Amino acid sequence: MMESKSPVCNTCGEEIGVKPNGEFFVACHECSFPICKACLEYEFKEGRRICLRCGNPYDENVLDDVEIKTSKHQSTIATHISNAPQDSGIHARHVSTVSTIDSELNDEYGNPIWKNRVDSWKDKKSKKNKKKHAKETKAEDPDAQVPPQQHMEDISLNPEAASATDVLSVVIPIPRTKITSYRIVIIMRLTILALFFHYRITHPVDSAYGLWLTSVICEIWFAFSWVLDQFPKWSPINRETYIDRLSARFEREGEQSQLAAVDFFVSTVDPLKEPPLITANTVLSILALDYPVDKVSCYVSDDGAAMLSFESLVETADFARKWVPFCKKYSIEPRAPEFYFSLKIDYLRDKVQPSFVKERRAMKRDYEEFKIRMNALVAKAQKTPEEGWTMQDGTSWPGNNTRDHPGMIQVFLGYSGARDVEGNELPRLVYVSREKRPGYQHHKKAGAENALVRVSAVLTNAPFILNLDCDHYVNNSKAVREAMCFLMDPVVGQDVCYVQFPQRFDGIDRSDRYANRNIVFFDVNMRGLDGIQGPVYVGTGCVFRRQALYGYSPPSKPKMLPQSSSSSCCCCPSKKKQTQDPSEMYKDAKREELDAAIFNLGDLDNYDEYERSMLISQTSFEKTFGLSAVFIESTLMENGGVPDSVNPSTLIKEAIHVISCGYEEKTEWGKEIGWIYGSITEDILTGFKMHCRGWRSIYCMPLRPAFKGSAPINLSDRLHQVLRWALGSVEIFLSRHCPLWYGCSGGRLKWLQRMAYINTIVYPFTSLPLVAYCTLPAICLLTGKFIIPTLSNLASMLFLGLFISIILTSVLELRWSGVSIEDLWRNEQFWVIGGVSAHLFAVFQGFLKMLAGLDTNFTVTSKTAEDLEFGELYIVKWTTLLIPPTSLLIINLVGVVAGFSDALNKGYEAWGPLFGKIFFAFWVVLHLYPFLKGLMGRQNRTPTIVILWSILLASVFSLVWVRINPFVSKTDTTALSQNCLLIDC
């Protein structure tokens, strides 16, 4: 651009030309996006009338009036060129100011890498993302409001309009007839709730005041919980992607593919609980993706430092040389061999070529041999030798002590030059086991993921990261292309921090007794969040923008200027700016929603050379990212890639350095950068921090599920999984990152999105009123009292209206979401089961951890099943989580028997009130029925200890209740004695 003296069109590559008055042609006067007049005419012809960069509409007269002039606040490209020596065009990204407050300048730019980087910065003139008008307005008015968000909302087009454009994805709103009626019913239900509570509060039950008060408190909490869960589903949307247009734009015939590179993260801990064969299938499905091989790198994190994991990955890399070309040759789905060969379909129906039949049979034999070798490794690993494991060359395995071992990295494919059996290049496959030493906090999965972020940045540095659990294989080979339709879109993608895919599972029986599929959450709640600011991060099946993980803010957000720059003395502003210490200047910087202020690297042209060098000094970044010059430079490469100034022979040594156990000390890792520490559900916390910075996320639901996993199908494992999630939510609630107050001052988190995050952390506390409410039916039946007074006509109408509104809300929700009524009912049942067991324990464990410092470990759920199909579904393992729901079942069943006995003794008049109490009790039993069925099991293998403990608790409760009887009104003993004397009793 500088050599030609004329800006180059971003679309066709030709010079944009000049107008008759000698000025360069400017299409968008907001951001000066370089586009020539011919290309702009084509854009208008195709119906696209918004700027590709800033999203603002073009001036309708820009093509007619060639004499149009820009105002003094509008920055033209000519102005950018004329001010080239002063304006260093730098990407508008942000990093925490904590690392720059005490920065020092060692030399001109510190390390030579930094000098190269600064020189390259000065040559980037097309990276300007904000208009000069916004800067000048901020400088004049320190209280200037944040300009409207330009890219937070997607462009909503119908499919017919989309087909005529080059957009990669479109938003398809829910039909108005469905969503309008749904919203009306929500408002109607909210109104009925208000009237219902007015009646409940103004009509106490004096004869059982304690029961009435308890029930009202519980009902108010349930209503509050419903509001938190319901209103984030106010604007659900659907999305449609066009991967053929993605290929047409970035994979032109005869040219090198321009698709962005992706680093895959697969994490595993214990190979005995997470079988290596399942991990191998996940890795093989990644290596066989329908994506350019040079753009794919797979990193497997072995956080248990197990030799079994390493040896199984060696076998996997060898088998991949046969499996990958077979998958790509015949375009098979899915590309995980275990699940492909287990498909009960006629594979000859669509592929009848004799070559395919022959190769498939040969490949199946090879896979069976591969399984035999893997199973042999597992069998050998069952008993650890006394002297520890030894590798094939006779040396001791470095990870024999899982808590004290060095970092290990092994590159199997890609860099080593290994090719498949047909001589084609294979994607990279890297084994990583981070260093662990006693006395260091390793932060479990979050720490392992952060180690992978650093090591991948050093070795490949793809601009996007996709993380998968070891049991989640790629079910759709085009899944990455689906995500790139959003992330590589020039309009939609620049503010997207991640694309989340729904979780789908294998190995679950058709009835899905314990709601393992979580259909309601993934098909209803997440689609509702997609219409606000985006779905929450759920731990797996998510494609991240690497820059968002580094703590940068989205490029479209307004830049922050120090307050002192606008409030300096009017008589000598330049002198104050020259003498002010930059670190002190940023101490006074405007604070946003984060605890630490964020400065904008894109505003370096606003400072003199000394201040600029202070901001980009190596020391300042080391305090944020750690002591690795190679890694720090990689964080500033927006499009990824290994820095040119790095010596390739030293990359492995640098990679070992960034996974050392002390690398994160005195840095921002886990606080503002990477996966966030502080909760065992690091996924919710990580996504929440990104949304607070102003990023948005996308929910992608392709017709063929992108990924599939193995769910914990037996009752005990399922409850432990729910316990872990709930405990993580309680930890977030008790931390500084609580969504109730964190990030409120910045205003970048939408209020409905905040409501959704609040719901994710307060739902475990619903267990307390839920346990009380499930106990009330038994108390009412045992005492003969009830929580509701005699109903009037008005009260009957309120109760009937409430039930009808609940039913209508569910029906209309099923209508727009496509979820079946069975899935909704299973979700409702397990909400009660998990609420009275796992959520209850999570609340107490969370407070014990905060108050007493007692940390509780969670168990990795098993990923295997018995030979019998769904055999584990009927296995009940001993756990204390089974006691509360079993006790509630026994108490309510005893109450039903006592209620019928009492009605038989009292006669006909007692049967009317009994029906209300029996209905109440059966509501509890019906919701706990899957738990009861799973507890009894097909083979009746219920642990005896569970039954004994439950009967003991129910008996103690009943005896204590008879003795105390707190909710029954006290009788006047004096009047009773006088009556007895008169009767002569």
C-alpha positions, 0 to 999 in steps of 0.5 A: 500500500505504501509503495503504490502510493494508493490504498489497495481494495480489500476485495479485488486487490486493485488500487481504489483510485481517486476522486476528481478533487484528488482525494482517495475514494472512500466508501465507508466514512466511519472506518475507511474500509478500503474498497474500490468503486467497482467492488462497491457497485457490485456489493450494492447490486447484490443487496449488501449495503453495510461495511464489512469492517464496522457494520455501519450502512454505506451512504446511499449517495456515495456512488452518485456524488463524487464530490462528497467530503468527509467531516473533520471527525471522519478519518479517511485512508489518505489521512492514515497514509499522511500520518504514517510516521505517527500512527502505528496501526496495531490490532485493537486488543487489550491485556490486563494493566496489572502487568504494566503498572510496574514495568521497566524499560531495560533497553529500546525494546528489550529482546530482539524478538520485540524489536522485530515485532515493533518494526512489523507493527509499524508496517500494519496500516490496515489494522485500524478498527476504530474511527478517529471520531470516537477517539477525539470525542473521548478526549474532549469529553471524559464522561462520553458514553460507550458507542453502540455495539456494532458487531454484537448482533448477527445479521438476520436474513431469511434463507432465500436472501442468504442464498443470493449472498456470500454470507457464511451463516445466517440467523433463522429466528423462531417463527413469530406465531410460536415465539409470540404465544410463548412470550405471552404465556410467560407474562401470563404465568408471571401475573398469575404467580403474583396473584397466587402469592398474594393469596398465599401470604394473605391467607395463612393456616393458623392451625399449622402455621409452621407448615404454611410458612415453610411451604410459602418460603419454598414456593417463593424460591421456586418462583424465583428459580423459575424466573432465572431459568425462564427469561434467558430463553426469551429470544431463542434462535436457530442458525444455518451455515454454508460450508460450501461457501466457506470452501469457495472463499478460502479453498480456491482450486490451484491455490493453497488453502486459506482456512485457519489452523486449529489446535485440538486439545484432548485431556486424560488423567487416569487410563484405567478409568478412561480406557486408552481405546476410547481416547485412541478413537477420539484421536483417530477421529481428529486426525481423519477430519475433513480439513487440510492436514497442515491446519490440524494439530492434536495435543493429548494431555496426559495429566496422570503421566501414565506410561500406558497412555504414552504407549497407547498413543504410540500404537494409535499413531501407527494405526492412524497411518492406515486409518486416515487415508481409508476415511478420506478415500471413502468419506465414511462417517463417523471416523472413530473406528470403534463406532464406525464398525459397530454401526448396525447398517448395511454398509454396502447399500451406498458403496458397492464398489468391490475395492471398498468392500475389500478395503473395509474388511482389511481395515476391520481386521487391522482394527481388531489387531489394534484392539488386541494390542491396546488391550494387551497394554491395559492388561500389563498395566494392571499391576505396577512393577515394584521398581516402576515402569521401564521403557523399551530402551531400558530407561526408567519411565519419567512419570513413575511418580505421578506427583513428582516428574519432569515435563514430557513432550513427544511429537509422533506425527507431522514434524517427524515426517511420518506419512500414511501408507499412501505417502500423504502428510498426516496431521501433527500428533503431540503427547504432552505431560506437564511437570509436577512437583510437590508443593505446587498447585496444579489446578487439575483440568484447568491447569492442564488445559493452560499448559496445552495453550502454551505448548501449542502456541510455541509449536504450532500457534493455531489461531483457534483451539478446539478442546475435547474430553477423551471420551468425546469423538468427532462424529461429523468430519466437517464439524470444524468447517461448521465452526469456521463459518462463524469464526472466519466470517468478516462481519459475524466472527470478529467478536466471537470468542468461541463456538459451542457445539451441543453434547450428544451421547452414545451408550444410553438406553432409549428411556434415558432414565437419568436424563444423561442426554440433557436434551432440555439444556442443550436444545432449549436453554442453550438456544435461548442464550444464543439469542442474547450473548451466546451459550455458556461454555460446557467443557468440551466440544468448543472451538475457541479463538486463541486471542480471547483465551489470552484475555484480550477484548473483542476488536469492536469494543471502544478503546480506553484512554487514560483519564489524565489525557482528557483532564489535563491542564488546558494551559499546558497539556503537552507538558503534562503528557510528556512528564507523566509516568506511564505507569502512574497514568495507567493506575488512574485509567478508567476501570471497567468490569474487570478487577484489573484495568485493561489497556488497549494496544491499538492506542499506542499512537496516542503516546510518545515514543517513550510511553509506547516502548513502556507499554510494549516492553518485554517486562510488562508482558512477562508479568502477564504471560510468563518468562518465555519470549517465544510464547509472548511473541506468539500471543501478539500474532493475530493470525497464528503461526510460529514467529519467524525470529524463532530458531526451530531447533529450540522449540521443543526446549521452549515447549518444555519450559512453558509446561514447567510447574513454576511457570505460572507463578506471579503471572495472570494465568488462571486469573485473567488468562486461559482457563480460569481457576477457582472452581472445579467447573472451570468451564462456566467460569472461563466462558463467564470471564469472556462474556464480561469482556464483551465477547459473544459466543455462538451455538452451532447445531449441525444436522449431524451431531458434531461430537459424541461422548460416553455418558456415565449411565449408572445411578451412582456415577450420574449422581457423582457427576451432578455433585461435581457440577453443583459443587463447582457452582457453589464455589463460584457463588462464594468466590470473587467471580460471582455473577451477582456482582462481578463485571457490573460496572463495565456494562458489557454483560447483557442483563439476561445473560447475567441472569442466566449465569446467576441461575448456573450458580444458585441452582444448587441452593434450590435443594434446601427448599426442595427437600423441605417441600418433598417432606411436607406431604408426609408431615401433612399425612402424619399430622392431619394438617395441610398447608392450604386453607379451605379453598374459595372459588377465587382460590380455586381459579388461581390454582387452576390458572397456575397449573394451566399456565405451567402446562402451556409454558411447557407445551409451547416450549416443546413446540419451538424447540422440538424436544419431546415431552418424554425428555422434558419429563425425564429432565423434571424427574432428575431435577428432583432426584439430583436436587434432594441428593447431589445438590444438597451435598454440594451446598454443604461441601461448598460451605465446608470448603470455604469455612473449614478449608476441607477440600473434597475430591470428585471421582472420575466417572467410568466410561466403560460398560459390561458386556450386557447392553446397558448392563451398568444401568442396573448396577448400584454402587454404595454412596451416601448420595443415595440416602436422602432420596431413599429416605424421602421415598420411605417417609412419603410411602409411610405417610400415604399408609398413615393417611389412609388409615386415619381416613378409615378411622374418621369416616366419610368427611376425612376423605375429601381433604385426604385426596389433596394430601395424597396428590401432594405425596404422589407428586414426590413419589412420581418424581423419584420413581426413576430413582426407586426403579434404579435403586431396586435394579433389574437384578435387585442388587440394591446395597443393604446399607442404603436400605438400612440407613434410609429406614433408620432415618425415616424411623428416627424422623417419625419418632421425633415428630410424634414427640415434638409435633411442632406444627400442630397448635397447642391445646389449652391443658387447663380447659381440657382438665376442667372438661374431664372433671365435668365428664367425670373421666 
